[in-house]
Structure formats: C-alpha cells, structure tokens
Amino acid sequence: MSEATPETQSPIILVSYPKIVFLYPTLLMSLVAALYTTFGENVLDPANETASLINGVFVGVLGLNLIVLAFDFPRTTSLTLFFLLAAIVMGLILMFTLKPDWLPVIRDIVFRYHPAANATFYWSLFGMLALIYGFMFAQVKFDYWEVRPNELLHHHGALSNLERFSAPNMRIDKEVNDLFEYLLLQSGRLIIHPDKEPRAIILDNVPFISRKEAELTRMLGALQVQVRK
C-alpha cells in the first residue's frame, strides 16, 4: 500500500469558535431539567428531593460554565486553585472534627436550599441556547481556514470570499491557555505564521487542537521533504 503524497492528502479544516461554545454543558443540563419538569410530578414542591437535586445540579453547572467563560485558568493557576480547594476541604474536616456541634447547623442550612423552576423556564433557556448554537454553527460555515499541502486558504463571507497564503515554510504554534476549556473541548489557540507575511494568524478556541496540530505537522513535514527534493 503506497503512502499518501502531499498532493493526495486531504485538506485540514480549522475553525475558530466563539467562547459561547463552552456553554454546551448548560445546554444539555437545561434539556434534562426541561424533560424532568415537563413529565415529572410536583416539581415545584420543596419536598421533592429529585426535583431539588436536578435544579441544584443545573445551578452548579451554570455557575461553573460562567466561571469558565469569565476567567482563564492556565496550568499554574489551576494547580494553585486545586491546592486552595484541598486546603478548604481539609479545613472544613478539621473544623467539624473539633466542633461537631456545628455540623448539624451547616447541614440544616444546606438542606433548606431548594432551588425551583418550572418547565417553561428550562425550555425557554434550552431554546435560546439552541438557537444561538444554530446561528454559531451557521456562521462558522462562512468563516473557516483550509490547510492544503501547498497553500493556506481563508474562506469567509456569504459570497465565499477567498484569501490564499503560501504553505511552504509555514510555522504553526499551539497554545493551551485555559485548562478547563481544554477539558471541555480539548481546545486551544493556533498561531499560524505564513511565509513572507508580516502578521501572524491567530485562531482561538480551536477544538481538538492536539489532533489538529499533529495533522498539520505531518502535512507540513511531508511538504518540507518534497521541497528539498
């Protein structure tokens, strides 16, 4: 079986997504909550522990998603955050060990927390996010990059405007600036340096960035070998 030459390699598609793409856990959780509040019973009753659990999980997922959108968590910051949370947990364990009478008070406060929302709220939120995601995926169909063995193409605009850059001697840099964004979509930043171009091309929030980088490295490496011939 013959190896693929640079001319026969499939083009690599690169898409830079807006940060709202990381809200997909909230989208999925709102759908789960919408289905439960639609078909469940007594979903607004504080005594319904299942409803309170689902509502609480939704609030937690939404809060964590907003934190991911609001802040960047590089590896050093994430490590510091991990040790901070570990110190807080150890402090709480030590406090409840030394002051066991405080545990029932804290437990009563936690168990009095009963978030509630009806099906209309969850369906409205799910519909709004689904509509935004639909427009987002439609938009990126008109703005994406295509890497071929001999050229870099930028497709953009409703009329399929096209920019061409030379691929030989092109350099690719990968950056993972946020650990949580990488965990959600394995995304990161690609910095493309076309040959003889004064400005670099920066693509943020590229999903599965490690796989894309490996594909680009193989393609550009094969191209460099062919150029030397």
PEHUFEN-V637203 format. One record per residue. N is the residue number from 1. RES is the residue in one letter. PHI is phi as a letter, one per 20 degrees, with the letter a starting at -180 (999 if undefined). OMEGA is omega in degrees with one decimal (none if undefined). Layout:
# PEHUFEN-V637203
n = {N;N}
res = {RES;RES}
phi = {PHI;PHI}
omega = {OMEGA;OMEGA}
This chain:
# PEHUFEN-V637203
n = {1;2;3;4;5;6;7;8;9;10;11;12;13;14;15;16;17;18;19;20;21;22;23;24;25;26;27;28;29;30;31;32;33;34;35;36;37;38;39;40;41;42;43;44;45;46;47;48;49;50;51;52;53;54;55;56;57;58;59;60;61;62;63;64;65;66;67;68;69;70;71;72;73;74;75;76;77;78;79;80;81;82;83;84;85;86;87;88;89;90;91;92;93;94;95;96;97;98;99;100;101;102;103;104;105;106;107;108;109;110;111;112;113;114;115;116;117;118;119;120;121;122;123;124;125;126;127;128;129;130;131;132;133;134;135;136;137;138;139;140;141;142;143;144;145;146;147;148;149;150;151;152;153;154;155;156;157;158;159;160;161;162;163;164;165;166;167;168;169;170;171;172;173;174;175;176;177;178;179;180;181;182;183;184;185;186;187;188;189;190;191;192;193;194;195;196;197;198;199;200;201;202;203;204;205;206;207;208;209;210;211;212;213;214;215;216;217;218;219;220;221;222;223;224;225;226;227;228;229}
res = {M;S;E;A;T;P;E;T;Q;S;P;I;I;L;V;S;Y;P;K;I;V;F;L;Y;P;T;L;L;M;S;L;V;A;A;L;Y;T;T;F;G;E;N;V;L;D;P;A;N;E;T;A;S;L;I;N;G;V;F;V;G;V;L;G;L;N;L;I;V;L;A;F;D;F;P;R;T;T;S;L;T;L;F;F;L;L;A;A;I;V;M;G;L;I;L;M;F;T;L;K;P;D;W;L;P;V;I;R;D;I;V;F;R;Y;H;P;A;A;N;A;T;F;Y;W;S;L;F;G;M;L;A;L;I;Y;G;F;M;F;A;Q;V;K;F;D;Y;W;E;V;R;P;N;E;L;L;H;H;H;G;A;L;S;N;L;E;R;F;S;A;P;N;M;R;I;D;K;E;V;N;D;L;F;E;Y;L;L;L;Q;S;G;R;L;I;I;H;P;D;K;E;P;R;A;I;I;L;D;N;V;P;F;I;S;R;K;E;A;E;L;T;R;M;L;G;A;L;Q;V;Q;V;R;K}
phi = {999;f;f;f;e;g;f;e;f;f;f;d;e;d;c;d;e;f;f;f;f;f;e;f;f;f;g;f;f;f;f;f;f;f;f;f;f;f;d;e;d;l;f;e;e;g;f;f;f;f;f;f;f;f;f;f;f;f;f;f;f;f;f;f;f;f;f;f;f;e;c;e;c;f;f;f;f;f;f;f;f;f;f;f;f;f;f;f;f;f;f;f;f;f;f;f;f;f;c;f;f;f;f;f;f;f;f;f;f;f;f;e;e;c;f;b;b;e;f;f;f;f;f;f;f;f;f;f;f;f;f;f;f;f;f;f;f;f;f;f;f;d;b;b;d;c;d;d;g;d;a;d;d;d;e;b;n;f;e;l;f;c;d;d;c;f;e;g;m;f;d;c;d;d;c;d;e;c;f;f;f;f;f;f;c;l;e;a;d;d;d;d;d;f;f;m;d;f;d;e;d;d;d;e;l;e;f;l;f;f;f;f;f;f;f;f;f;f;f;f;f;f;f;f;f;f;f;f;f}
omega = {-175.6;178.9;179.5;175.1;178.8;-179.0;-175.8;179.6;178.3;178.4;179.4;-178.1;177.8;-178.8;175.7;-176.2;171.0;-173.4;-178.9;178.3;-179.7;177.8;-177.5;173.9;176.8;177.2;-178.8;-179.1;177.0;176.4;178.2;-179.9;179.2;178.8;-178.8;-178.4;176.9;-173.6;178.3;-179.4;177.2;-175.1;178.8;179.2;179.1;179.5;179.0;-175.0;179.3;178.9;178.4;179.4;-179.5;178.4;178.3;177.7;178.1;178.8;179.3;179.2;178.7;179.6;179.1;177.9;179.0;176.8;178.3;179.4;-172.4;-172.8;171.8;-178.5;173.1;-172.2;-179.0;178.3;179.6;178.1;177.0;178.1;178.9;179.9;176.9;178.5;177.9;178.0;178.6;179.4;179.0;177.2;178.3;178.3;179.1;-179.5;-179.2;176.2;-179.4;-179.6;-176.5;179.8;177.0;-176.2;178.2;179.5;178.8;-179.5;178.5;178.5;-179.8;-176.6;174.2;178.6;-178.7;176.7;-176.7;175.3;-178.3;-177.1;-179.9;179.3;-176.6;178.3;178.5;179.5;179.0;179.7;179.8;179.6;179.2;178.1;178.5;178.8;178.2;177.2;-179.3;-179.5;175.5;-178.9;-177.1;174.0;179.9;180.0;180.0;-178.4;-179.7;-179.7;175.7;-176.8;-176.4;-178.5;175.3;-176.2;175.6;176.3;179.7;178.2;-179.5;-179.8;177.1;173.2;-172.5;171.7;-177.9;175.7;-179.8;-179.6;179.3;-179.7;177.8;179.9;-179.4;174.1;178.2;177.0;172.8;-173.4;-177.8;-176.5;-176.9;175.3;177.0;178.5;-177.2;-175.5;-174.5;-173.5;178.5;-177.2;173.5;177.0;-175.9;178.9;176.7;-179.8;177.1;174.8;-176.0;-175.6;176.8;177.6;-176.3;178.0;179.4;173.6;175.9;-178.2;176.8;-170.6;179.9;178.2;178.1;-179.9;179.1;178.2;178.9;180.0;178.4;-178.4;-178.0;177.2;177.5;179.4;-179.4;177.3;-179.5;179.2;179.5;175.4;none}
